[in-house]
Amino acid sequence: MKHTEDDIVWYDTLKDTKDEGYFPVKVTSLLQFYALRGKTPPLMKEKITKYAQDIINESKRLGRDRPISLATATLTARERLGLPESDNSTNLSASNLEPIRYLHYTVQSPTDNRFYFKMFRHYPLNDLYFNRRSLTYSGEDEALSSLRRYVLDGHVTLLFSRDQVDNTNTMMARVYHGNVSWQGEFKRNEFYKLFFKILHLQLQHDDYLDYGKNLTGFKTTCNQMKEQIQELWKEAYELRIESPATA
């Protein structure tokens, strides 16, 4: 049953959320609050093109000896707009991740066994996942700390809408077929869990490339991470579903 009191909403059981049309998904990784970007929408492509042309015009106005090329200006425009370098929707990188919009979740209280209803506040990946201090984030946000702790304790459940389930399935298929030598069906629920392990290791590897260059054993650590990622992709390959004709 759903309850509301002083703007606080909770459910007695997760089954009650299903009755309201939600699809509960257990959270084991902070990365589950994010999704890979799809292809850049036409309006955003127009914005990128206009931004790139403005950069070229500014370069000409400043009288630079070497005018900026369209390719370079486009890369700069995408970076300033917080977009990945290319429109590769299967690229497992921090710049290719964005918060899932209009995402709800529950936090289970172990004291009264209520499932408190929450809305995800679109925290940037650097804040929630990397917990990296910046000009806009002090690293001392209690709400973020609490969410990390709740996930670590296994008390958080995503509440996907039907559209969010469909979008996630589309993303899983896109990633699987783009990274595994298999274009047929696969065990999507199992790959969903494995995907976030792969994504976590890939982000840690990329982050280490930037911040661990001067550390002892840098190359060895990088190679170990790559090997772990390759092993996980081998596990992913085993999740393919072969039809009777190909078995």
N, C-alpha and C positions, 0 to 999 in steps of 0.2 A: 504493500500500500504506500502511496505517496503522501507525504506530510509537509506542511508549510507553516512556519512560525517565525514571525519577525524577520521575514525575507530569507530565512534559512530553510532549505529544502532537503529532505532526505527520504530514502526508501527503506522499507523493512528488509527486503531481499533484492537480489539482482534480478530475480524473475519478474519483479514488479516493473523494472525498467523495460523488459522485453514486452510486457503488456502495453507499454506506451510507444512501441515501435522501434526501440533501440536494440542494437546488437552489441552485447557486452564483450569486450576483449581484454583479457588480463594484461597488465603492463609489467614487463620485466626489464625494459630499457627506456631511458628518457628519449631515445631517438624515435620511439613510436608516436610521439607528438608531432613528428615532422614527416614530410613526404617529398619525394623527388619532383622537381618541377616538370610539367609536361612541355609540349612545344610552346614557344613564345606566341601569345595571341597576336592577331593582326594589328590591333591598336598599339600594343607595346612595340611591335616591330617598326611601326611608323614613328613612334617616339624615339627609338634608338637611332633610326636613320636621320631624323631631324637633329638630334643631339650631336651625332657624329658630324653632320654638316656644319653645325655651329662651332664645333672644335676646329674644323678645317678653316673656316672663315676667320676665327680668332687667330689661328696660326699665320694666316696670310696678312691679317691686319697688323700683327706684330713684326712683320717683315722678316720672318725666319728664312735662312738660306735654303733649308730643305723643307718644303711644304709637307705637312703630315699626310700620309696616304689614307685612303678611305678605310682600308683594312685596320690600320693602327687606330684611327679615330673611332671606328666601330668597337674595337676592343676596349678602348678607354671609356666610351659611352656605356657599354655593358657593365664595366667595373663600377663606374660612378652610380649606376642605377641598381647596384647590388645583384647583378645577374652573372651567371657563369660565362666563361669565355665563348662557348659555343652553344648551339641549340641541341646538345646531346642529352636526350631525356633519360639515358641509362647510365650517365656518368655519376659514379659514387663519390661525390666530393661535397665539402661543406658549402661551397657557393651554389651548389645545385639543389640544396635542401631549403624548404620553406615550411613554416608552421601550417598545420592543417586548419583550415578556416572553420569557424563555428563548431569547434570540437568540444563536446561535453565529456565529463568523466565523473566517477564517484571515488570518494575516499572512505574506506571502511574504518569506523571507530571501534577499536578492540574493547573499549570500556562499555559502551551501550549497544554495540553491534548494529549500529545504523550505517547506512550507505549515503554519505552526504554528497549532494549533487553540486557539481562545479562546472564553470566554463573556463576553458584554457585561454590564457591571456596573450597568446602569440609572443611568448618570450623569444628573443633572438637566440640562435644556437650557441653563440659565444657566451651568453649569460647562463642559460640553463644547463647545457651539456658540458661545455668547456670550463664554466665558472671562471671566466677570464675577466679581470678588471679592465675597465676602459674609462673614457671620459664620461660615459653615461651610466656606467655600472660600477659600484663600489666594491662588489663582492660580499656585501653584508645584508642582502635582501632576505628578510625572514620568510616571505612567501615562497621564494625560490628554494631556500634551504629546507623548508617544510616539505615541498613537493618532492625534492630529491630523497628526503628521508622516508616519505610515504612509499615511494617507488621501491627503494631499497628494502623496505620491510614487507613488500608484497601486498600493500593495502589499496592499490590504485587499479581501477578498471576503466578503460575507455568505453564510451557509449557512442558507437558509430550509428549514423543515420543510414538509410538505404543507399543514398547517393555516395556516402563516404565508403561504404562497403564496396560498391561498384568501382569507385575510383581507385581504391586500394587493390582490388583484383586486377584492374587494368595495369596499374603500376607494377604489380608482381609479375604479370605476364611479360610486360615490356622488359623488365630487368632480367628475368630468367632467359627469355629468348635472345636477348642482346648479349648475354654473358656466358650462356651454356650452349654447347653444340647440340641443341635439340629444339625443334619447332613445334612439337606436339604438346599434349597435356602433361601436367605434373601435379604433384601433391601440394596444392597451394597453401593450405594451413600450416604444413610442416616447413615449407619454404619461407613463409612469413616469419616464423620464429628464427630460422637460420639466417635470413636476410639481415636482420638487425645485428647479429653477431659479426657478419661479414662487414657491414657498414661501419660498425664500431671500430673494428680493426683497421679498416681502410682510412677512416678519419684520424685514428691515432698514428698511423704510419705517415700520412701526409703532414700531420701536425709536427711529428718528430723530425721530418725532413727540414722544417723551418726552424725549430727551436732546439734541436739536438746536434747541430752540425759540429760544435766544438767539444762535444762530450766524448769521453773515452769509450771505445767500442761502438762508435756510431754506425759503421758499415755492417758490423756483425748483427747489431740490433735490427737494422733495416732489413737485412736478409732474413732474419728469423721471422719478422712480421710478414714479409712477403710469402714465406713458406707456409705460415699459418693461414693466410688468406687463400692460398692455392689449395690447401687441404680442405678448407671449408667449401670452396667451389666444387671440389671433387665430391663432397657430401651432397651438394646441391644436384649434381648430375645424377646421383643415385635416386633422386626424387622423381625422375621422369616416369610417366605411365605409358607403357608400350601397349599398343593395340594388339589383338590376337594375330593380325596380319604381319606385324613386325616382330613379335615376340619369338 
